[in-house]
Amino acid sequence: MRSSVSAAVLAEHAMRAITVKKNEDDAGKAAFTPKTYHSLTALRHRLGQWLNAKSPAPLDRWHDPRSKAHVSDTVKVIETVKWSDSEIRGTLQHLNFRNCSLK
């Protein structure tokens, strides 16, 4: 599979690199022509269309996974509790905080 894909890519127009040498002793370097850009762009578009065609269908959802919108009317209002000093002392004594002072 891999070799057939690479062979198909190399068979595309202007996809083979040419070797540019400075002299006969030089190993050279690979270079591509300006037409290679257009060949690569066309290949990318064709691959993208093929991948899109192979993608699975979207999943049908039984429910919306997003959290529900917050409604401020349903929030319970918390009120502060006001205790007298004697109620606080009684609670502290009940919890074995006998020597606590209230300041």
N, C-alpha and C positions, 0 to 999 in steps of 0.2 A: 504494500500500500504506500509506504513512505517513498520508495524508489519511483513508483509510478507517478506520484504527485510531483516529485522533484523533476522527473523527466518532462512532465506536462508544463511545468513552470519554465524550464529551460527551452522548451519548444516555442514559447511565446516570442513574438517579435521583439527584438532588441533586449532580450533578457540574458544573453551570454556576454560576459565581460571580455574585453579585449586586453591584451598584455602590452603595456607601454614600456619600452626599454630605452635607456639612454645610449647604450652601446651593446655590443655582442656579449660582453662579459657581465653585464648587468642582469640580475634575476628579473627585474621589471616589477611593475605593479599593475594591479587590475584596475581597469577603468571602464565606465559605462558611457554610452552615448546619450545625448539629450533626449532621444526617443524612449529611453528606458523609463523616464518619469511617467510618460503617458501610458506605457504598457503596465507599469505597476499600479497606476490609478485604476485602469480598466480591470485589472485582475482583482484588486481590492473590492471593487463594486460587484463583480461577479461572485466573489466569495461571500460577500455580505448578503446578497440576494439568496444564495444557496443556503446559507446558515439560517436566514429568516424563514425560508420555506421548511426547514427541518425542525424549527422550534416547536415545542409542544403547545397545545391550545391553552388559553388561560384557564385557571381553575375556577370552578363554580364554588362560591362561598355560601355556607349555610348562614353565616352571620357576618356582620361588619367587625373586623378585628380592632378597629379604632375605639378608644375609650369614649364614653358618652360625654356630651358637653355638660359642663358644670352649670347648674342652675342655682343662683345665689339665694332664691327664696326658700330653698329647702335646707339651708344651713342652720343648725341649731345655735341659738345665741347663748353664750355662756355668761352667766352673771357671777359677780364676785360674792363670796359669802362673808358676811360681817359677823365676827364673833366678839363677844365682850371679853374683858380680861379674865373674868372668873371662868368662862367656858374654856378659854385657852389653858388656864392653870389646871383645870380639871382634866383636860385631855392629856396634858403633859404628865400629870401625876399618874394617870391611868397607864401611860406608856412607860412608866418608871423613870421619868426625867424629873426627879424630886427637887434637885437643887438648881433648876434653871430659873433665871430671872428674866422678867420682861422689861425691856428698855426700849 
